[in-house]
Amino acid sequence: MKKVSWMTKDQMINSTLIVGFFAVLVSVFLFILDFGLTRFVKILFDIEIG
């Protein structure tokens, strides 16, 4: 290996914040999708869940 280029502290903080933001964004999207599909199935089959 020749030379390893490490990120600076600012780059590391920015990358961490971006990853955290997208993790929260995907989590919220999946929650809404799950909630919506659950409601849809309940209406479609006219059943009580929970």
C-alpha positions, 0 to 999 in steps of 0.5 A: 500500500502506498499512502492512506488518506484519512478523513479530517475531523470535519469530514468525519462529523459531516459523514456521520451526520449524513448517515444518521439523517438518512437512517432516520429518514429510511426508518420513518419511511418504513414506519409510514409504509408499514402503518399504511399497508397494515391499514390497507390490509385491515380495510381490504379483509375487514379484520381486526388486528390488535 
